[in-house]
Amino acid sequence: MHINEEITRLANKQKKDIIDLLSNLIKFKSITGTVEEKKAAHFIKEKMESFGYDDVFIDSIGNVIGKIGNGPKTILYDAHLDVVDVDNKNWDTDPFSPVIADNYIIGRGAMDDKGPLSCIIWAGKIIKDLNLAEDYTIYITTSVSEETCEGLALGNFLKEYEIDPDYVVIAEASDLKICRGHRGRALVKATFSGKSVHASMHSRGDNPFDKALPFAQAVKKLDKNLDDDNILGAGDVVVTKVNSNNTSLNTLPSQTEVIMDRRTNSIDTKKSIIKEFKNLPNGDSADIEFLMYEDESYNGYQKRGEEYFPSWILPEEDALIQSGINTYKVLFKKEPEVTVWGFSTNGTYTMGKAGLKTIGFGPGIESYAHAENERVKIDDLIKAVSFYSYLPVSLK
């Protein structure tokens, strides 16, 4: 039996166990930084240990890492553990009580990102059992905090252990398409200063709203004129919040903040983004900066990172993409679709910041991300396990 056939056989043989693993993970309400995320992390650690991984550990920020093999080339598979919260009234079922219906598993995290996570954990077992890591060191990472700050936790692990992977696979929903990049994002704050006085004598003050409003209105025009890079598309920008530091409602503020969500493509840089805001009305009088993310991980680790997550594109002719294409063809007897994601992932760190060759692949349809009645097709879970398991063979 050829190795691809053996991988397919094992993936199908473990179908019920793969479903059980995902179902158990969905039961953990693992919102970023919560006790439930901690419980889910330890559950995964125990599962990896039971699968015979060569090493399993939890790093300083709370990621769970399984290691297989000790070869000269390094492959990293990453999927995140945390999920976003839900509004139960919009669900047909309890989002944290998995339901199996019509060949789907339904529940929060089913495709974002516990479905792909279950698949790479099982792929690690198959790789280990079939000795497919002989030429590789393979890391299966269960990263935390992705939903709130993409790449922060995964980057922390790679820097902490001084790991420089040759290949990275981001396991996120792609409808079994091979993704070679996605747009980035940034949260930007423009702060306008003024002079606070009582509203009854506002002419004596300096109202920062008078500077902030023309600026905020001009953001809409900027949004329509951002450049298109022909692969990721055009960037976009929108005002998401306006803050002021009034001491009362009949007092002018001394500061007004305009906060913007800026989606980026390969043309954009940190410098160019700041410059475009400086060029808006009154932008030259504002203090413009990227927001800082600060939070505590489930284990008490103090997380901090700049809210700038660059876009990335891997050339289609790259060996990693070509190996992914070959893997798909060998397993499924047809050509895959090579595309880019519509959302942002931990690839913002691996290739966007660190320049590590990265592709994305996973079961699930993007439109179910953060949506009610989130689901993933069971047959696609099995295919994804096979893909992740065979990729090291194809990379040789």
C-alpha positions in Angstrom: 0.0 0.0 0.0 1.4 3.4 -0.9 1.9 5.9 1.9 -0.9 8.2 0.7 -3.3 5.3 0.7 -2.2 4.3 4.2 -2.6 7.9 5.5 -6.1 8.0 4.0 -7.0 4.7 5.5 -5.8 5.8 9.0 -7.6 9.1 8.8 -10.9 7.4 7.8 -10.4 4.7 10.5 -10.1 7.4 13.2 -13.2 9.3 12.0 -15.2 8.8 15.1 -12.2 9.7 17.3 -11.6 12.9 15.3 -15.3 13.8 15.8 -15.0 13.1 19.5 -11.9 15.3 19.9 -13.6 18.2 18.2 -16.8 17.7 20.1 -14.9 17.7 23.4 -13.0 20.9 22.5 -16.2 22.7 21.6 -17.5 22.1 25.1 -14.8 24.3 26.5 -15.9 28.0 26.4 -12.4 29.0 25.7 -12.7 32.7 25.3 -9.3 34.4 25.3 -7.7 34.5 28.7 -10.3 32.6 30.6 -10.2 29.6 32.9 -11.9 27.6 30.2 -9.1 28.3 27.8 -6.7 27.0 30.4 -8.7 23.8 30.9 -8.8 23.3 27.2 -5.1 23.8 26.9 -4.4 21.1 29.5 -6.9 18.8 27.9 -4.9 19.1 24.6 -1.6 18.5 26.4 -2.9 15.3 27.8 -4.3 14.2 24.4 -0.9 14.9 22.7 0.9 12.9 25.4 -1.5 10.0 24.9 -0.7 10.1 21.2 2.9 9.5 21.9 4.3 12.8 20.8 8.1 13.0 21.5 7.6 16.1 23.7 4.7 18.1 24.9 4.8 21.3 26.9 3.1 24.6 27.7 5.2 27.7 27.1 5.3 30.9 29.1 2.3 32.6 27.4 0.1 29.4 27.6 0.5 27.8 24.1 0.5 24.0 24.0 3.3 22.6 21.9 3.7 19.0 20.7 7.0 18.0 19.1 7.7 15.1 16.8 11.0 14.1 15.3 14.4 15.7 15.5 15.4 16.2 11.9 17.3 19.1 10.3 14.3 20.7 8.6 11.5 22.2 10.7 7.7 22.2 10.0 5.3 24.1 12.2 1.6 23.5 12.1 -0.4 26.1 14.0 -4.1 26.4 15.0 -5.5 28.6 17.8 -7.5 27.5 20.8 -9.4 30.6 21.8 -12.9 31.5 20.4 -15.1 34.6 20.4 -18.1 34.8 22.6 -21.7 34.3 21.3 -25.1 35.7 21.4 -27.1 32.6 22.2 -30.4 34.0 21.0 -29.1 33.8 17.4 -28.2 30.2 17.6 -30.5 27.2 16.8 -28.5 25.1 19.3 -26.4 25.6 22.4 -23.2 26.9 20.9 -21.0 25.0 23.5 -22.9 21.7 23.3 -21.8 20.2 19.9 -24.5 18.9 17.6 -23.9 16.5 14.7 -26.4 16.8 11.9 -26.3 16.3 8.1 -22.6 15.4 8.1 -21.7 18.6 10.0 -20.5 19.4 13.6 -22.2 22.5 14.8 -20.8 24.6 17.7 -18.7 27.6 18.6 -15.2 26.9 17.3 -16.2 24.1 15.0 -14.4 25.7 12.1 -12.7 28.7 13.9 -10.5 27.1 14.9 -11.0 23.9 16.8 -11.9 21.9 13.7 -8.5 22.6 12.1 -6.9 22.2 15.5 -8.3 18.7 16.0 -7.0 17.8 12.5 -3.4 18.9 13.1 -3.4 17.0 16.5 -4.5 13.9 14.7 -2.1 14.4 11.8 0.7 14.6 14.4 -0.3 11.1 15.6 -0.4 9.7 12.1 3.0 11.3 11.3 4.4 9.8 14.5 2.9 6.3 13.9 4.1 6.1 10.3 7.5 7.6 11.1 7.0 10.4 8.5 9.0 12.9 10.6 12.3 11.1 10.0 13.8 14.0 8.2 12.0 16.7 10.1 11.4 18.3 13.5 7.6 19.0 13.5 5.9 21.3 16.0 2.1 21.1 16.4 1.2 24.4 18.2 -2.0 25.2 19.9 -1.8 28.9 20.2 -3.7 31.2 22.5 -4.9 34.8 22.2 -5.2 34.7 18.4 -8.7 36.2 18.4 -7.5 39.3 20.2 -4.0 39.8 18.9 -3.0 37.6 15.9 0.5 36.3 16.0 1.4 37.6 19.4 1.3 34.3 21.2 2.8 32.2 18.4 5.6 34.7 17.9 6.3 34.6 21.6 6.8 30.8 21.4 9.1 31.0 18.4 11.2 33.7 20.0 11.2 32.1 23.5 12.6 28.8 22.1 14.6 30.3 19.3 12.8 28.3 16.6 13.1 29.3 13.0 10.8 27.0 11.0 11.6 26.2 7.4 7.8 25.8 6.7 4.7 27.0 8.4 1.1 25.7 7.9 -1.6 27.9 9.4 -4.5 25.6 10.1 -7.6 27.8 9.6 -10.7 27.4 7.6 -10.1 27.7 3.9 -12.8 25.3 2.4 -9.8 23.0 1.7 -8.2 25.6 -0.6 -4.5 26.4 -0.3 -4.1 30.0 0.9 -0.9 31.9 0.2 -1.6 35.1 2.0 -4.1 37.6 3.3 -4.6 41.3 4.1 -3.2 42.7 7.3 -4.9 45.0 9.7 -4.0 47.8 12.1 -5.7 49.8 14.8 -4.7 53.4 14.6 -5.5 56.3 17.0 -5.4 60.0 16.2 -5.4 62.2 19.3 -6.4 65.9 19.0 -5.6 68.3 21.8 -7.5 71.4 22.9 -8.2 73.6 25.9 -10.9 72.5 28.3 -13.4 75.2 29.5 -17.0 75.3 30.7 -19.4 75.0 27.8 -21.0 78.3 28.7 -17.8 80.1 27.7 -16.7 77.7 25.0 -15.3 80.6 22.8 -12.5 80.9 25.4 -11.5 77.3 24.9 -10.1 75.2 22.1 -12.5 72.4 21.2 -10.6 69.3 19.9 -13.8 68.1 18.3 -13.5 70.9 15.8 -10.3 69.3 14.6 -11.3 65.7 14.9 -14.6 65.9 13.0 -13.2 67.0 9.6 -10.5 64.4 10.0 -13.0 61.6 10.8 -15.2 62.7 7.9 -12.2 62.5 5.5 -11.5 58.9 6.5 -14.5 57.9 4.4 -13.0 59.5 1.3 -9.6 57.9 2.0 -11.3 54.5 2.2 -12.5 54.8 -1.4 -9.1 55.8 -2.7 -6.7 53.2 -1.3 -4.5 51.3 -3.7 -5.2 47.8 -5.0 -2.2 45.4 -5.2 -4.0 43.0 -7.6 -3.7 40.0 -5.3 -5.0 40.9 -1.9 -7.2 43.7 -3.3 -7.5 47.2 -2.0 -7.0 48.2 1.6 -9.8 49.8 3.5 -10.3 52.0 6.6 -13.2 53.0 8.8 -13.7 55.0 12.0 -14.8 52.6 14.8 -14.8 54.8 17.9 -14.4 58.4 19.1 -13.4 59.1 22.7 -13.1 62.4 24.7 -11.9 63.1 28.2 -14.7 65.4 29.3 -15.0 65.9 33.0 -18.7 66.6 32.5 -21.2 66.9 29.7 -21.1 70.7 29.9 -17.3 70.9 29.6 -15.2 71.0 26.5 -12.7 68.1 26.5 -9.0 68.7 26.4 -8.5 65.7 24.1 -10.5 63.8 21.5 -9.4 60.4 20.1 -10.4 59.0 16.7 -9.8 55.3 16.5 -9.7 53.6 13.1 -9.6 50.0 11.7 -7.2 50.0 8.8 -7.1 46.8 6.6 -3.8 46.6 4.6 -2.3 45.0 1.5 1.2 44.4 0.3 1.6 48.1 -0.7 1.0 49.4 2.8 3.7 49.9 5.4 3.7 51.3 8.9 5.2 54.5 7.7 2.8 54.9 4.7 -0.2 54.4 7.0 0.9 57.1 9.4 1.6 59.4 6.5 -1.8 59.0 4.9 -3.5 59.9 8.1 -1.2 62.9 8.6 -2.3 64.1 5.2 -6.0 64.2 6.2 -7.6 67.5 7.3 -6.0 68.5 10.7 -4.0 65.3 10.6 -0.7 67.2 10.9 -1.9 68.6 14.3 -2.8 65.1 15.7 -0.7 62.6 17.5 -1.1 59.5 15.3 0.0 56.1 16.6 -0.8 52.4 16.5 -2.7 51.1 19.5 -1.1 48.8 22.0 -2.8 45.6 23.0 -2.4 44.7 26.7 -4.1 41.8 28.5 -3.4 38.8 30.8 -3.1 35.3 29.5 -5.0 32.5 31.3 -1.8 31.7 33.2 -1.1 35.3 34.3 1.4 36.1 31.6 1.2 39.9 30.8 0.7 40.2 27.0 1.6 43.3 25.2 1.9 44.0 21.5 1.4 46.7 18.9 -1.9 46.5 17.0 -0.2 46.3 13.6 -0.5 43.0 11.8 1.1 43.1 8.3 -0.3 41.4 5.2 1.6 38.7 3.4 1.8 36.8 0.1 3.8 33.7 -0.7 4.7 33.5 -4.4 2.7 30.7 -6.1 5.9 29.1 -7.5 7.3 28.6 -4.0 8.3 25.0 -3.1 5.9 25.0 -0.1 2.9 25.9 -2.2 3.9 23.4 -4.9 4.3 20.7 -2.3 0.8 21.6 -1.0 -0.6 21.4 -4.5 1.1 18.0 -5.0 -0.2 16.8 -1.7 -3.8 17.7 -2.7 -3.5 16.0 -6.1 -2.0 12.8 -4.7 -4.7 12.5 -2.0 -7.8 13.8 -3.8 -7.0 13.2 -7.5 -7.7 16.7 -8.6 -6.2 20.2 -8.8 -6.6 22.4 -5.7 -7.6 26.0 -5.8 -4.8 28.3 -4.7 -6.2 31.6 -3.3 -5.9 34.1 -0.4 -7.9 34.4 2.8 -10.5 37.0 3.4 -9.6 37.2 7.1 -6.4 37.6 9.2 -4.5 34.8 10.9 -1.3 34.1 12.8 0.4 34.3 9.5 0.7 38.0 10.2 3.6 37.0 12.4 5.1 34.0 10.7 5.4 35.5 7.3 4.2 39.1 7.7 6.7 39.9 10.4 9.2 37.0 10.6 9.4 36.2 6.9 8.8 32.5 7.4 7.4 30.6 4.4 3.8 30.1 5.2 0.7 28.6 3.7 -2.9 28.1 5.0 -5.2 25.1 4.7 -8.1 23.9 6.7 -11.7 22.5 6.8 -14.6 24.9 7.0 -16.1 27.8 5.1 -14.9 31.3 6.0 -18.4 32.8 6.2 -19.1 30.8 9.4 -16.3 32.5 11.3 -17.7 34.3 14.3 -21.2 33.6 13.0 -24.2 32.0 14.6 -24.7 28.2 13.9 -20.9 27.8 13.2 -20.2 24.4 11.6 -17.7 22.3 9.8 -18.3 19.3 7.4 -17.1 16.0 8.9 -15.8 14.7 5.6 -13.6 17.8 5.3 -12.1 17.1 8.7 -10.9 13.7 7.4 -9.5 15.2 4.3 -7.6 17.9 6.2 -6.1 15.3 8.5 -4.8 13.4 5.4 -3.5 16.7 3.9 -1.5 17.7 7.0 -0.2 14.1 7.4 1.1 13.8 3.8 2.6 17.2 3.4 6.0 16.2 5.0 6.2 13.4 2.4 5.6 15.8 -0.4 8.2 18.3 0.9 11.0 15.8 0.6 
